[in-house]
Amino acid sequence: MRGASAAVLGLVLLFLIGPFVVILLAGLSAGDTLVFPPQGLSLRWFAAVLESDSLWTAFVLSLWLAIGSTALALAVGIPAAYALARHRLRYGETARAVLTSPAIVPGLVVGLALLRYFVVPLDVSVLSALVLAHTALLVPYAVRVVGASLANLGVDIEEAAVTLGASRLRAFALVVMPNIRSGLLAAFILGIVTSFNQLPVSLFLTGPGVATLPVEMMVAMEYTYDPSLAALSSLLALMSVAVVFVAERTLGLSRHM
């Protein structure tokens, strides 16, 4: 039985990690064409990615978009999570369903709907549309993670602060927020990773001169057959794994999910 379980575990790990290993080795190829197994090993395509101005521009845009959208999502999600966790709202479950709906609806549907009924009629700029769209997609994650932290925090410590004369706002700022700091940081990191890797919605909302890194990579795939995209994919995967690993080791990310 133990041998069978180990074999199944090995197959699952191979299925999950195998594609990343293939992409990593393809990015290390010394040849001029994307093939596997690689034609020798070289770091030339990793160097080419790091020297590309267009990819750096898209990377910086994606990073700032992720940070800004995550901050806005937390600004909306923290009060919403607090209201759902601490108060018995008449339509609380309906509000929870609405707040989490962007995470359930396919990204292509969300992107097309925003483009057709929001961006085009109101003539919203490309960058503003991207920020609003990514914020809407990240609000469910902020509500869920912050809500889990609030659920693990007893109300007695907050009520004690109110009993001693603090207002609800002051009690929240000085008592609740410090005690859910790990959850807030976990939500922030999760939001950045999710936004940075977002493609379907960004695909509908990008415009001339404004393209996120995933969109730039998808467009490049139509014309580029060298291992540079495999090298870039490997770098992004390693970056995401590193961020999540550090968050899990320092914040206990899984406790807030």
C-alpha positions in Angstrom: 0.0 0.0 0.0 2.8 2.4 0.9 4.5 1.6 -2.4 1.4 2.3 -4.4 0.8 5.6 -2.6 4.4 6.7 -3.2 4.0 5.8 -6.9 0.8 7.9 -7.2 2.5 10.8 -5.4 5.4 10.5 -7.8 3.1 10.6 -10.8 1.3 13.6 -9.5 4.5 15.5 -8.8 5.7 14.6 -12.3 2.5 15.9 -13.8 2.7 19.2 -11.9 6.5 19.8 -12.1 7.2 18.2 -15.5 6.0 21.1 -17.7 8.1 23.5 -15.7 11.2 21.4 -16.1 10.6 21.1 -19.8 10.2 24.9 -20.2 13.3 25.5 -18.0 15.5 23.2 -20.1 14.1 24.6 -23.3 15.0 28.1 -22.1 18.6 26.9 -21.4 19.0 25.6 -25.0 22.0 26.8 -26.9 20.2 26.5 -30.2 18.2 29.1 -32.1 14.9 27.3 -32.2 12.6 26.3 -29.3 13.0 22.5 -29.1 13.1 19.8 -26.4 15.5 18.2 -25.5 17.7 21.3 -25.7 20.5 21.6 -28.2 23.2 22.1 -25.6 23.0 24.3 -22.6 23.5 28.1 -22.5 22.3 31.2 -20.6 22.2 33.3 -23.8 18.4 33.5 -24.0 18.1 34.5 -20.3 20.5 37.3 -21.1 18.5 38.2 -24.2 15.4 38.5 -22.1 17.0 40.7 -19.5 18.3 43.0 -22.2 15.0 43.4 -24.0 13.6 47.0 -23.6 10.0 46.0 -24.6 9.9 43.2 -22.1 11.3 45.4 -19.3 8.6 48.1 -20.1 5.9 45.5 -20.0 7.3 44.0 -16.8 7.4 47.4 -15.1 3.8 48.2 -16.2 2.6 44.8 -14.9 4.3 45.3 -11.6 2.9 48.8 -11.0 -0.5 47.6 -12.2 -0.4 44.7 -9.7 0.7 46.9 -6.8 -1.9 49.6 -7.5 -4.8 47.2 -8.2 -4.0 45.2 -5.0 -3.9 48.3 -2.9 -7.3 49.4 -4.3 -8.7 45.9 -3.8 -7.6 45.9 -0.2 -9.1 49.4 0.3 -12.5 47.9 -0.8 -12.1 44.4 0.6 -11.0 45.2 4.2 -14.2 47.2 5.1 -16.3 44.7 3.2 -14.8 41.7 5.0 -15.1 43.4 8.3 -18.8 44.2 7.7 -19.5 40.6 6.7 -17.5 39.1 9.6 -18.7 41.4 12.4 -22.3 42.3 11.5 -25.4 40.3 10.7 -26.4 42.1 7.5 -29.8 41.5 6.0 -28.4 40.7 2.6 -25.0 39.6 3.8 -24.9 36.4 1.8 -26.0 38.2 -1.3 -23.3 40.8 -0.8 -20.7 38.0 -0.3 -21.8 36.3 -3.5 -21.6 39.6 -5.5 -18.1 40.4 -4.0 -16.8 36.9 -4.9 -18.4 36.7 -8.4 -15.4 38.1 -10.3 -13.4 35.1 -9.2 -16.0 32.7 -10.5 -16.9 34.3 -13.8 -14.4 33.4 -16.6 -11.8 36.1 -17.3 -12.7 36.3 -21.0 -16.3 37.1 -20.1 -15.3 39.8 -17.6 -12.9 41.4 -20.0 -15.4 41.4 -22.9 -18.2 42.8 -20.7 -15.9 45.6 -19.3 -14.8 46.5 -22.8 -18.3 46.5 -24.4 -20.3 48.1 -21.6 -17.8 50.2 -19.7 -14.6 51.1 -21.5 -16.0 51.9 -25.0 -19.2 53.8 -23.9 -17.4 55.9 -21.3 -14.2 56.3 -23.3 -12.0 55.2 -20.4 -8.3 55.2 -21.0 -6.5 51.9 -21.4 -4.5 52.2 -18.2 -7.5 53.2 -16.1 -9.5 50.3 -17.5 -6.7 47.9 -16.6 -6.5 49.2 -13.1 -10.3 49.0 -12.5 -10.5 45.5 -14.1 -7.7 44.1 -12.1 -9.1 45.7 -8.9 -12.4 44.0 -9.5 -10.7 40.7 -10.0 -8.7 41.0 -6.8 -11.5 42.1 -4.5 -12.7 38.5 -4.0 -9.3 37.4 -2.8 -9.0 40.4 -0.5 -12.4 39.7 1.1 -11.7 36.0 1.5 -8.2 36.3 3.0 -9.0 39.2 5.3 -12.3 37.6 6.2 -10.5 34.4 7.3 -8.1 36.4 9.5 -11.1 38.2 11.1 -12.8 34.9 11.7 -9.8 33.7 13.6 -9.7 36.9 15.7 -12.1 36.9 18.6 -14.4 39.9 19.0 -13.7 40.1 22.8 -10.4 42.0 22.3 -12.1 44.6 20.1 -15.1 44.9 22.5 -12.7 45.4 25.4 -11.2 48.4 23.6 -14.6 49.9 22.9 -15.6 49.3 26.5 -12.5 51.3 27.6 -13.7 54.3 25.6 -12.2 53.8 22.1 -14.4 54.4 19.1 -15.1 51.6 16.6 -12.8 53.2 14.1 -10.0 53.6 16.7 -10.5 50.1 18.0 -10.3 48.8 14.4 -7.1 50.8 13.6 -5.3 50.1 16.9 -6.5 46.7 17.9 -7.9 44.8 14.9 -5.5 45.8 12.2 -2.3 44.9 14.1 -3.7 41.5 14.9 -4.6 40.6 11.3 -1.3 42.1 9.9 -0.2 38.7 8.6 -3.5 38.2 6.8 -3.3 41.6 5.2 0.3 41.0 4.0 -0.8 37.6 2.7 -3.7 39.2 0.8 -1.4 41.8 -0.7 1.1 39.2 -1.9 -1.6 37.0 -3.3 -3.1 39.9 -5.1 0.2 41.0 -6.7 0.9 37.4 -8.0 -2.7 37.1 -9.3 -2.7 40.4 -11.1 0.8 40.0 -12.5 -0.1 36.7 -14.2 -3.6 37.9 -15.4 -4.0 37.4 -19.1 -7.7 37.0 -20.3 -9.0 40.3 -18.9 -5.8 42.2 -19.9 -6.1 40.9 -23.4 -9.3 42.7 -24.0 -8.3 46.0 -22.4 -4.8 46.6 -23.6 -4.2 49.2 -26.3 -1.5 50.9 -28.4 1.7 51.4 -26.4 0.1 49.8 -23.3 0.6 46.0 -22.8 1.1 43.9 -19.8 3.8 41.3 -19.7 1.5 38.3 -20.3 -0.1 40.0 -23.3 3.4 41.0 -24.6 4.5 37.3 -24.3 1.3 36.0 -26.1 1.8 38.4 -29.0 5.5 37.5 -29.2 4.6 33.8 -29.5 3.0 34.5 -32.9 6.3 35.7 -34.4 9.1 34.3 -32.2 10.3 30.7 -32.3 13.5 31.0 -30.3 13.9 29.9 -26.7 13.6 33.4 -25.3 10.0 33.1 -24.2 10.8 29.8 -22.5 13.6 31.6 -20.6 11.2 34.4 -19.6 8.5 31.9 -18.5 11.1 30.2 -16.3 12.1 33.4 -14.7 8.5 34.4 -14.0 7.7 30.9 -12.6 10.8 31.0 -10.3 9.8 34.5 -9.2 6.2 33.5 -8.3 7.4 30.4 -6.5 9.9 32.4 -4.5 7.4 35.0 -3.5 4.8 32.4 -2.4 7.5 30.4 -0.6 8.7 33.4 1.3 5.1 34.4 2.1 4.4 30.9 3.4 7.5 30.7 5.5 7.1 34.1 7.0 3.4 34.7 7.1 1.9 31.2 6.9 -0.1 31.9 3.8 -2.0 28.7 3.9 -3.6 29.6 7.2 -5.4 32.6 5.5 -6.7 30.7 2.5 
